[in-house]
Amino acid sequence: MCPTGALVSPGILDNRRCISFWTIEHRGVIPLAIRPLIGDWIFGCDLCQEVCPVNARPAAPDPNALAAFGPTIEARPRLEDLLTLDEPAFRRRFRESAVWRTRRAGLLRNVCIALGNIADRGSVPALVRGLDDPEPLVRGHAAWALGRLGGAAARAALTYGLSRETDAWVRDECGLALQACGPLAVPSVV
């Protein structure tokens, strides 16, 4: 079953809902309505391949296809560590792999979304660093994730980020994220 409902009928895929489209092919901002549907996927999902009747009897991997995708990388990297990749580190790590297709900004955008969806406040420091990324695409998605996580540290970082941000879209994301964090203190009912 497709987690985003992209398989609208047998043999028909709505790529406007496809995790692989959004996390690999799309280069820009991922719409707010799509972000929660992506879950913790950072590079496609391929669940449609697992449920496809054509793939019911999987063949042995084609060595030529495996070679074309480049060296194998870990199946589940530590997402917070990926947010530390600068451009040279991204190139060294992913230049010969399929992940290269996302480019650095796209991969880090996806990591921010995944961290926002996982909802572990232990990710806040990494996402706060994401607010300082040179790419607005990363900063804006880091802000969204911080809004999902909430808490005092996220609120403080978003407030500071908003005060110094020059990109209009990132400023909007910071503002929306601050609203998502909720009030700083719970009001008294007295």
N, C-alpha and C positions, 0 to 999 in steps of 0.2 A: 504494500500500500504506500502510495506517495504521501510524504508528510505534509506537503503543501497543496495537495489536490491538483497537481499539474496534469495528471493523467485523467482527462475529462471524459474519455470514452475509449473503448478498445482501439488501440493503434493511433490515438490522437493525444498529442502532448501540447499543453498550453505553456509555452516557454516563459510567459509573463509570471508564472508561479514556480518555475523550475529552479531548484537550488543550484544545479550545475550551471545554468545560464547566469544566475546572479553572482555566484562566487568565482566563476572562471571567465566567462565571456564579457560580462558587463564591466565597463571601465569606470563608471561614475558612482554617484550616490545611490545607495539602495533605499527604495521607498520605505517610509516608516511602517506601513502595513505589512511589508514583506519581512522585515528584520526579525520579528519574533518567530516566524515560521521556519527560519533557517536553522534554528536550534544551535547545536555546537559544530556544525559542518563548516569547514573553512576552505574546502576544495572539492566542490561537487558533492554528490551523495551516492549516485548510481544504484539506489534501491530499486529503481525501475528495472535495472538489468537483473537484479536478483529474483524479481517476481515474474519476469518475462517468460512465457512458456517456451519460447525459442531457445532460451538458455537453460532449460530444465536439465539437460545432460551436458554439463560443462566439459568442454574439450581441454586437453592439456594446453597450458599457455604457449602461445606462439613465440619462440625465441626472438624472431625479428621484431615483433611488436614490443616485447619487453625491452629490447635494445633501443628502440625508437624513443621510449619514454625516459631513458637515461637511468642513472643509478637509483637504486631503491633508497628511500628515506624512511625514517621511522614512521610507523603507522599513526602514532598519536603523540606528536611533539608537545612539549609543555608550552601552552599558549602564551603565558606571560613572557617566556624567553624569546618567543618570536617577535614580540614588540620591541625588543632591544636591537633588532637588525637594522643597521644603517645600509645604505645602498651597496657599498663594497662587500659587506658581509652577506647580504642577500644574493649578490652575484656569485660569490664563492660557493655558497651553500646550494643554490638552486639553478645555476646557469645551465646545467646539463640535464635538468629534470622537467617534467611536465608542469610543475609548479611555476616555472618561469613565465608561463602564459599569463598569470595573474598580475605580474609585475609586483614590485615591492608594495606600492601603495594599496593595490587591490588585496594582496594577502593580508596586510596589516588591518585594512578595513574589515575584512572577514573575521580576523582574530578578535577585533573589538566587539563585533556583533556576537560572536560565540561567547565571549566572556560576559557580555551583558545578559545573554540567555542562560548561561550556567548559573548566574546569580550567586557567586561566591565572593563575599566582601574581601576575601584575601587577595582578590585581583585588583583592588582599588589602586594600590601604589603603581602597578604596571600601567593601568589606564590613565592615571594622573600623568605619568611620563608621556603617554600618548598625546596628551593635550599640548605637548611641546614639539611634536613631530613637525618636520619641515613641510609635510604634505597636508593641505586643508582636508583632503578626503579622510585621512587618518584622524586628524584632530576632531572633526565633526562626529565621526562614528565613535570615537573614544568618549566624547561628551555624552552621546546617547547611552552608551553602556554605563557610564557613571550615574546617569539619571535612573537607570533600571536598578542599579545596586543601592543607591541612596546612602544615607548615613552622613554623619558630620564631616568626615574626611572628603567624601565625594562632593558634598555641598560646598565646602571651603574651596576645593580645587576648581569647581565649576564657576564659582563667584570670581575667583582670581582670574581664571581663564577668560571669562567674559569681559573683565575689566581691561585686558590687554590685547584681546583678539581683534585683528583688522579685517578678516574675511567675513563678509556679510552672512554667508550660509553657515559658517561655523558659529558665528554669534547667535544665529537663530537656534542652532542645535543646542548650544549652551543654555539659552533661555528656556527652551522646551525641557531640557534635562533638569534644570533647577525646579521647574514646575512639577516634574515627575518625582523629584525627591520629596516633595511635600513640605509642610511647614517645619521650621527649625525646631520648634518645641510643640508638644501637644498642649492645646489650650485647656485651661482649667474649666471645669463644669460648675464651679461655685457661683 
